[in-house]
Structure formats: C-alpha cells, structure tokens
Amino acid sequence: MILNHEEIKSHQDADGQKIIISDLKENHLTQGSYNLSIGKIFDNKGIEYNEISLEPQGIVSIVSDEYLEMPKDIMCYTTIKNGMSRKGLLAINIGIIDSGYKGKISSHLINFGRVAVKIKKGEPFLRLTFHKLNMPKVSKDTNVFQFAEKVYEIQRRDEAIAYLGDKFLNIDDALTKLTDKATDNLKNGMSFWFNKISVIAAAISIGAFLMFNYVAPAFIYSYKERNIEKLNRKIDSLENKLTNISNIEPTLMVNDSSDARRVKEEEMPRKDSTKQK
C-alpha cells in the first residue's frame, strides 16, 4: 500500500516509530509522495557548490538536504523528478530505501542533454513513495543502516573524488587514451620499420662497400688480365707472321739470282755465234 501525504506525516509502526523527515517542506509533499531537495553538490574534485551549470555528459554527486528515519514496517522507492528528466538529467544509484534506514539520500546526476543545465541547492531532485510492508507475526531481525549526517556527507564527497570523472564515461579521457595508444602503436610501428630499414640500409652499404672495394676491382683485374692475354696472343701471332715473311724473302732473292745467271748463260752462246758470222 502506498501512503498518501497525510499518512506520510502521521504513520507510526507498532513501536510508535514514525516516518521522520528532518526539515520537511510542506510544499514538497504531493498526494502520494515527497520530493527530496538538494543539500550538497560535489564535483569529482570534492569541491562543494551551491549552484553549478552541468555541461552535457557532466556528472556530479548530490546529497539530500533532508535526513530520513524509516519505521520497521515502511520502505520507500526513489525516482528522479520528471522536470529534471525533461531537461536531459538522469539520476543513478537510486532505487529502494529499506525499512529501518536512518540517514540522508544521495545520487549521481548526469546530463544526457545537449545543453548545460543549472542545478542549485534546495531544488527538488528525487521523489519518494512510501510503501507499507505486511509484517509477519514473528519478524526477522534485519540490518539497520544508520549514518550520521556529517559522516554521510563526507563519505559521499570522498567517493566523488575517488570515482567520478569530469564527464559521463570520461569520453575525453577515453579519447585521450585511445589517441595516446594509437600514437604509441604508430611510434612502435615506425620504430619497428625504422629498425628494419636501418638493417636493410646497413646491409646495402656493406654490400656496396664490398662491391666497390673487392668484387669490382677483382672483376676489373680479371677483365684486364683477359684483355692482356688477348693482346699477347695477337702479338705472338703477328711475330709469327713476321718471322714467316722474313723466311720467305731470302728464298725469293736466291731464286731470282739463279734465274738471272741462267739467262746470262743462255745469252752468251748466242752472242759468240753472232761474232763468228
């Protein structure tokens, strides 16, 4: 059963425990609920604000102004105010307030809209609906959660410092990390290929050195040797030809002189016969 606004103020359990809402504001009571107001606003650095302009995807920690004491036979549901939802705000870490709970209520507000939204102290942010429990004849002992006001506020502030980012999902940080990772991968890739290229360049340099200082000279020397050998063969051939020519000329000269003497001898008898006549 949901309690109406009169029952919220007047209900008491079998032990006489009533629903206590410290600093209850009559104008925050509705037909079947009560609207909690903002008491503390903390950012992720633990700075407290009376008013803040929450940027898109921004996140802050909120602590209620009211302090609650719940009877054993009453539990409560919490939901965000419709007016805040229409502005693109979402409250997380809300749900059930157990019977017997004593303390303030906190939540994280996130701006899912596309424009900044102002949040200020004293503004309603959560709606409470109170439900009566059907208590058994023999009730089971349950844990009762009690938090002193200042201790609770300090704990919520410290948690905001420890766990909250500037924005929902820390998109900027995530992008920065992704960019850094991509840059590191690029650097590592470039370093890997640079090392490979360096090794290849070194191998080419060593190969060029060996080529120009050992292989090329050996090839040139071998080429020169082959050419010299060819020239020597040609010289030998020419010398042989010259030798043959020199051997042929004396023979021709001897033959020529022999022929001349023979001609003279043949002509002499002819001259003597002419004289006799």
C-alpha positions in Angstrom: 0.0 0.0 0.0 1.3 3.5 -0.9 1.0 6.1 1.8 -0.7 9.4 1.0 0.6 12.8 2.1 -1.3 12.7 5.4 -0.1 9.1 6.2 3.5 10.1 5.4 3.3 12.7 8.2 1.3 10.6 10.7 2.2 7.0 10.2 3.9 5.1 13.1 4.8 1.4 13.5 3.9 -0.9 16.4 6.7 0.5 18.4 5.5 4.0 17.8 8.3 4.8 15.3 7.1 7.4 12.9 8.4 8.4 9.4 10.8 11.2 10.3 11.8 13.6 7.5 14.0 16.3 9.0 13.4 19.8 7.7 10.2 18.5 6.0 8.9 21.1 3.5 5.1 21.1 3.1 5.3 22.3 -0.5 7.4 19.2 -1.3 4.6 16.9 -0.3 2.3 15.6 -3.1 -0.8 13.4 -3.0 1.3 10.2 -2.6 5.0 11.2 -2.4 7.6 13.5 -1.0 10.2 15.4 -3.1 13.7 15.4 -1.6 15.7 18.6 -2.1 19.3 19.1 -2.9 21.5 19.8 0.1 25.1 19.3 -1.2 26.6 19.3 -4.7 30.1 17.8 -5.1 32.2 17.6 -8.3 34.8 14.9 -8.9 37.4 17.1 -7.1 35.3 17.2 -4.0 34.5 20.9 -4.4 31.1 21.9 -3.0 28.7 24.1 -4.9 25.6 26.0 -4.1 24.8 26.1 -7.8 26.5 24.6 -10.8 26.0 24.6 -14.6 26.2 20.9 -15.5 27.7 20.6 -19.0 26.5 17.9 -21.5 27.8 14.5 -20.2 28.8 16.2 -17.0 28.4 14.3 -13.7 28.1 15.5 -10.1 27.3 13.9 -6.7 24.2 15.0 -4.9 23.3 14.6 -1.2 19.8 15.4 0.1 19.0 18.2 2.4 16.6 16.0 4.4 17.5 13.3 6.9 15.3 10.2 6.9 14.3 7.8 9.7 12.3 4.8 8.4 10.0 2.7 10.6 10.3 -1.1 10.6 7.1 -1.5 8.5 7.8 1.1 5.9 10.1 1.0 2.8 10.5 3.6 0.1 11.1 3.8 -3.7 13.1 6.7 -5.1 12.8 8.1 -8.7 14.1 11.2 -10.3 11.8 14.2 -10.7 10.1 14.4 -14.1 11.1 18.0 -14.5 14.8 17.1 -14.3 14.3 14.2 -16.8 12.8 16.5 -19.3 16.0 18.6 -19.2 18.0 15.5 -20.0 19.2 14.8 -16.4 19.4 11.2 -15.1 19.9 10.1 -11.5 21.8 6.9 -10.9 22.3 4.9 -7.8 18.7 5.2 -6.8 16.1 2.5 -6.0 14.9 1.3 -2.6 15.3 2.8 0.8 14.9 -0.1 3.3 12.8 -0.1 6.4 14.8 0.9 9.5 17.2 3.1 7.4 18.4 6.3 9.1 20.4 8.8 7.1 20.5 11.1 4.1 19.9 10.1 0.5 22.5 10.6 -2.3 22.7 10.1 -6.1 24.8 11.0 -9.1 23.2 13.3 -11.6 24.3 13.0 -15.3 23.5 15.5 -18.0 22.5 13.5 -21.1 21.2 16.5 -22.9 22.9 18.7 -25.5 22.9 21.9 -23.4 24.2 22.8 -19.9 21.6 22.6 -17.1 21.7 24.6 -13.9 21.5 22.7 -10.6 21.1 24.5 -7.4 20.9 23.8 -3.7 17.3 23.5 -2.3 15.9 22.3 -5.7 13.8 19.1 -5.7 15.6 16.2 -7.3 14.2 12.8 -6.1 10.7 11.7 -5.5 10.0 9.3 -2.6 7.0 6.9 -2.5 6.4 5.2 0.8 5.0 1.6 1.0 3.7 -0.3 4.0 5.1 -3.8 4.5 3.0 -6.7 5.6 4.9 -7.6 8.7 4.9 -11.3 9.9 3.9 -12.2 13.4 7.4 -13.1 14.2 9.7 -10.6 12.5 13.2 -11.4 11.4 15.9 -9.3 12.7 17.3 -7.2 9.9 20.3 -4.9 9.5 19.5 -1.3 10.3 21.6 1.2 8.3 22.3 4.4 10.2 24.5 7.2 9.0 25.3 10.4 10.9 24.6 13.5 8.7 28.2 14.9 8.5 29.8 11.4 8.2 27.5 10.6 5.3 28.2 13.8 3.5 32.0 13.4 3.9 31.7 9.8 2.6 29.8 10.9 -0.5 32.3 13.7 -1.1 35.3 11.3 -0.8 33.6 8.8 -3.1 33.0 11.6 -5.7 36.8 12.4 -5.6 37.8 8.7 -5.8 35.4 7.5 -8.5 33.8 10.3 -10.6 35.2 11.7 -13.8 34.6 15.2 -15.2 32.1 13.7 -17.6 30.0 10.6 -18.0 32.1 7.7 -19.3 35.1 10.0 -19.2 34.8 10.3 -23.0 37.5 12.9 -23.2 39.9 10.8 -21.1 38.9 7.7 -23.2 39.7 9.6 -26.4 43.0 10.8 -25.0 43.9 7.3 -24.0 42.9 6.0 -27.4 44.9 8.7 -29.1 47.9 8.0 -26.9 47.6 4.3 -27.6 47.3 4.9 -31.4 50.3 7.3 -31.2 52.3 4.6 -29.2 51.3 2.0 -31.8 52.3 4.3 -34.6 55.6 5.0 -32.9 56.2 1.4 -32.2 55.4 0.5 -35.8 57.6 3.3 -37.1 60.4 2.1 -34.8 59.9 -1.4 -36.0 60.1 -0.5 -39.6 62.8 2.1 -39.0 64.9 -0.7 -37.4 64.2 -2.9 -40.4 65.0 -0.2 -42.9 68.2 0.6 -40.9 69.2 -3.1 -41.1 68.5 -3.2 -44.9 70.3 0.1 -45.4 73.3 -1.2 -43.4 73.3 -4.4 -45.5 73.2 -2.4 -48.7 76.0 -0.2 -47.5 78.1 -3.2 -46.6 77.3 -4.8 -50.0 78.2 -1.6 -51.8 81.5 -1.4 -49.9 82.3 -5.0 -50.7 81.3 -4.5 -54.3 83.4 -1.4 -54.9 86.4 -2.5 -52.8 86.6 -6.2 -53.5 84.2 -7.5 -56.1 84.5 -4.7 -58.7 88.4 -4.5 -58.5 88.6 -8.2 -58.9 86.3 -8.1 -61.8 88.2 -5.2 -63.4 91.5 -7.0 -62.8 90.1 -10.2 -64.3 88.9 -8.2 -67.3 92.3 -6.5 -67.7 94.1 -9.9 -67.5 91.9 -11.3 -70.2 92.5 -8.4 -72.5 96.2 -8.5 -71.8 96.2 -12.2 -72.6 94.3 -11.5 -75.9 96.8 -8.8 -76.8 99.7 -11.1 -76.0 98.2 -13.7 -78.2 97.8 -11.2 -81.0 101.4 -10.0 -80.6 102.6 -13.6 -80.8 100.6 -14.2 -83.9 102.0 -11.1 -85.5 105.5 -12.1 -84.6 105.0 -15.5 -86.1 103.7 -13.9 -89.3 106.7 -11.6 -89.4 109.0 -14.5 -88.9 107.4 -16.4 -91.8 107.6 -13.3 -94.1 111.3 -12.9 -93.3 112.0 -16.5 -94.1 110.2 -16.2 -97.5 112.2 -13.2 -98.8 115.8 -14.8 -98.9 114.4 -17.7 -100.8 112.9 -15.4 -103.3 116.1 -13.5 -103.6 118.1 -16.7 -104.2 115.7 -17.9 -106.8 115.9 -14.5 -108.6 119.7 -14.6 -108.7 119.7 -18.2 -110.0 117.3 -17.3 -112.8 119.4 -14.3 -113.7 122.6 -16.3 -114.1 120.8 -18.9 -116.2 119.5 -16.2 -118.5 123.0 -14.8 -118.9 124.5 -18.2 -119.7 121.9 -18.8 -122.3 122.5 -15.4 -124.0 126.4 -15.8 -124.1 126.4 -18.5 -126.8 124.1 -16.5 -128.9 126.5 -13.5 -128.8 129.5 -15.7 -129.7 127.7 -17.2 -132.7 126.9 -13.8 -134.0 130.5 -12.7 -133.8 131.6 -15.8 -135.8 129.3 -15.0 -138.6 
